Amino acid sequence: MIADGAIADGAARSSDAGPTAVEGGADAVVPAPDSGPAQLDAGCSSRAEECNGADDDCDGMIDDGFECRAGETAPCAVCGFSGSRQCVGCALEPTCRGVAVSLRYEGNDGALGHTCAGSVACDSDWCACGAAECYVQYGPYVALPAGRYHVAILLGVSGTGDLLLDAFDSTTGAALYSSAITAGLGAFTYEYDVSVPDGCHAIEFRVYTHTTACVRLYDTTVRRTGD
């Protein structure tokens, strides 16, 4: 017989008794202690969003909170001509790239000026006869983005004559290109490449004649070929 409050030798103490039995028998599952908030799904992190092409903060969006995502582009313009900006490191680069310029000026459409006297009617073109030491064309004072350009001027001359062709920055007064040629009888296209170093300056594509032969101006085309 064991007295009240006494523990018999060999009897298990309450602290050594092991798990407490629960209702349901020996096979019942004992709930685990509360471990706090449930863990995030595998592959999902509680860290802040990074620029890495992944959904780091698990909100269903990739690289959100940044200016842009890798591979994206945004429209832009330089001197009124359209281009695009690339997304690099989740930010749009400052340079507007791929700016396309393709212009065509008819000889008598008003965009080009002429200082030669003795102009005569010749359909949609512009012609002058008997004038010398004057501009067959000047202008059009077009504001171009900086870059490389290809210029083609279609002319006609009624005889042999000396001409001076140049590209001129009328904003700074700098000659960007200049060439003296001797033109033969008939129509011809004079082409040249020129670099425009400063953007949005007023650029001219001029033709100066030293001859009294009739000169016919058909058209001038300007195309941007690179940055």
SULJOJO-V260885 format. One record per residue. N is the residue number from 1. RES is the residue in three letters. OMEGA is omega in whole degrees, -180 to 180 (NA if undefined). NEAR is the number of other C-alpha atoms within 8 Angstrom. D_FIRST is the distance of its C-alpha to the first C-alpha in Angstrom with 2 decimals. Layout:
n	res	omega	near	d_first
N	RES	OMEGA	NEAR	D_FIRST
N	RES	OMEGA	NEAR	D_FIRST
//
This chain:
n	res	omega	near	d_first
1	MET	-178	2	0.00
2	ILE	-179	6	3.85
3	ALA	177	5	6.52
4	ASP	177	4	9.53
5	GLY	-178	4	11.99
6	ALA	178	6	10.13
7	ILE	-179	7	10.74
8	ALA	176	6	9.23
9	ASP	178	4	12.16
10	GLY	179	4	14.37
11	ALA	-179	6	13.36
12	ALA	175	6	16.67
13	ARG	-177	7	17.65
14	SER	-179	5	19.50
15	SER	-178	5	22.74
16	ASP	-169	6	22.46
17	ALA	179	8	21.55
18	GLY	-177	5	25.24
19	PRO	179	4	27.24
20	THR	-180	5	25.96
21	ALA	177	6	26.29
22	VAL	-178	7	29.24
23	GLU	-180	5	30.43
24	GLY	174	6	32.33
25	GLY	-173	7	30.09
26	ALA	-177	5	30.00
27	ASP	-179	5	33.80
28	ALA	-180	8	34.18
29	VAL	178	4	36.14
30	VAL	-180	5	34.77
31	PRO	177	4	37.73
32	ALA	178	4	39.03
33	PRO	179	4	39.10
34	ASP	-177	4	42.31
35	SER	179	5	44.96
36	GLY	-178	4	47.74
37	PRO	180	4	51.14
38	ALA	180	5	51.83
39	GLN	177	4	53.79
40	LEU	178	7	57.53
41	ASP	179	5	58.85
42	ALA	-180	4	59.60
43	GLY	-179	4	63.02
44	CYS	-175	10	63.08
45	SER	178	8	62.77
46	SER	-179	8	62.26
47	ARG	-179	6	64.99
48	ALA	180	6	68.37
49	GLU	177	10	71.19
50	GLU	178	7	73.34
51	CYS	-176	10	76.77
52	ASN	180	5	75.78
53	GLY	-180	8	76.37
54	ALA	177	8	72.70
55	ASP	-173	12	70.66
56	ASP	-176	13	68.53
57	ASP	170	10	67.17
58	CYS	177	9	66.44
59	ASP	177	5	68.63
60	GLY	-180	5	70.56
61	MET	-177	7	73.66
62	ILE	176	8	74.93
63	ASP	178	16	76.19
64	ASP	-177	6	76.33
65	GLY	178	5	77.16
66	PHE	-178	9	79.92
67	GLU	-178	7	83.67
68	CYS	177	10	83.92
69	ARG	-178	14	82.42
70	ALA	179	9	83.74
71	GLY	180	7	86.68
72	GLU	174	8	87.68
73	THR	178	9	91.13
74	ALA	180	9	92.59
75	PRO	177	8	96.24
76	CYS	-180	9	98.38
77	ALA	175	11	102.06
78	VAL	-180	12	104.49
79	CYS	179	9	107.89
80	GLY	179	5	107.34
81	PHE	-171	10	106.67
82	SER	175	10	103.34
83	GLY	180	13	100.81
84	SER	176	13	97.04
85	ARG	-179	14	94.32
86	GLN	176	10	91.60
87	CYS	180	15	87.90
88	VAL	-179	10	86.75
89	GLY	178	7	83.25
90	CYS	174	12	82.59
91	ALA	179	10	85.61
92	LEU	179	12	89.20
93	GLU	-176	9	91.59
94	PRO	-175	5	94.42
95	THR	175	5	97.24
96	CYS	-173	12	98.77
97	ARG	176	8	99.59
98	GLY	-179	7	101.69
99	VAL	-176	12	104.16
100	ALA	176	9	106.86
101	VAL	176	8	110.47
102	SER	-173	8	113.26
103	LEU	176	7	116.42
104	ARG	-179	8	119.91
105	TYR	174	10	122.92
106	GLU	-177	11	126.12
107	GLY	-174	13	129.30
108	ASN	-176	10	130.48
109	ASP	177	8	127.30
110	GLY	-180	6	127.51
111	ALA	-179	9	124.53
112	LEU	178	12	126.88
113	GLY	-179	9	129.74
114	HIS	176	9	133.21
115	THR	180	8	135.90
116	CYS	174	12	138.58
117	ALA	178	8	141.62
118	GLY	178	8	143.51
119	SER	-179	9	140.56
120	VAL	179	8	141.53
121	ALA	176	7	139.84
122	CYS	179	7	138.10
123	ASP	-179	5	135.69
124	SER	179	9	132.13
125	ASP	177	13	132.73
126	TRP	-177	14	134.42
127	CYS	174	12	137.72
128	ALA	180	14	140.16
129	CYS	175	12	143.57
130	GLY	-180	10	145.91
131	ALA	178	13	143.31
132	ALA	-180	9	142.27
133	GLU	-179	9	140.10
134	CYS	-180	11	137.61
135	TYR	169	12	134.14
136	VAL	173	14	133.97
137	GLN	168	12	130.43
138	TYR	-173	12	128.06
139	GLY	7	12	124.69
140	PRO	180	10	122.50
141	TYR	-177	8	120.42
142	VAL	178	9	117.19
143	ALA	-175	10	113.90
144	LEU	171	11	112.21
145	PRO	175	12	108.77
146	ALA	180	11	108.98
147	GLY	179	12	109.23
148	ARG	-177	12	111.60
149	TYR	172	13	114.24
150	HIS	-177	12	116.80
151	VAL	176	12	120.05
152	ALA	-179	11	122.78
153	ILE	179	11	126.11
154	LEU	-176	12	128.56
155	LEU	172	13	132.15
156	GLY	-179	12	135.67
157	VAL	-177	15	138.81
158	SER	178	9	142.41
159	GLY	179	10	143.50
160	THR	-179	11	142.41
161	GLY	180	13	140.82
162	ASP	-180	11	138.53
163	LEU	173	13	135.26
164	LEU	179	11	132.45
165	LEU	178	12	128.92
166	ASP	169	12	126.03
167	ALA	-168	13	122.60
168	PHE	175	13	122.50
169	ASP	-177	13	119.77
170	SER	176	11	121.60
171	THR	-177	7	118.70
172	THR	-176	5	119.08
173	GLY	-178	7	122.59
174	ALA	173	7	121.37
175	ALA	-179	9	122.93
176	LEU	179	11	120.16
177	TYR	177	8	122.55
178	SER	179	9	126.33
179	SER	176	7	128.72
180	ALA	-179	8	132.53
181	ILE	171	8	133.83
182	THR	-176	8	137.15
183	ALA	177	10	136.94
184	GLY	-178	8	139.20
185	LEU	175	9	140.72
186	GLY	-179	8	138.31
187	ALA	177	8	134.69
188	PHE	176	7	131.88
189	THR	175	8	128.24
190	TYR	-177	8	127.35
191	GLU	175	8	123.66
192	TYR	176	7	121.69
193	ASP	-177	8	118.16
194	VAL	177	11	117.30
195	SER	176	9	114.28
196	VAL	-173	12	113.53
197	PRO	-176	6	111.50
198	ASP	-176	7	110.91
199	GLY	172	12	109.42
200	CYS	172	10	110.99
201	HIS	-180	11	114.38
202	ALA	-174	11	117.55
203	ILE	176	15	118.89
204	GLU	173	13	122.41
205	PHE	-165	12	123.81
206	ARG	174	13	127.51
207	VAL	-179	12	130.66
208	TYR	-179	12	133.81
209	THR	174	13	137.18
210	HIS	-174	10	140.15
211	THR	175	12	142.33
212	THR	177	9	144.66
213	ALA	177	12	143.79
214	CYS	179	12	142.06
215	VAL	179	12	138.27
216	ARG	179	11	135.98
217	LEU	-179	13	132.33
218	TYR	179	13	130.21
219	ASP	177	12	126.59
220	THR	177	12	123.98
221	THR	-179	11	120.40
222	VAL	-178	12	117.55
223	ARG	177	11	114.25
224	ARG	-176	11	111.24
225	THR	180	8	110.20
226	GLY	-180	7	107.39
227	ASP	NA	6	105.65
//
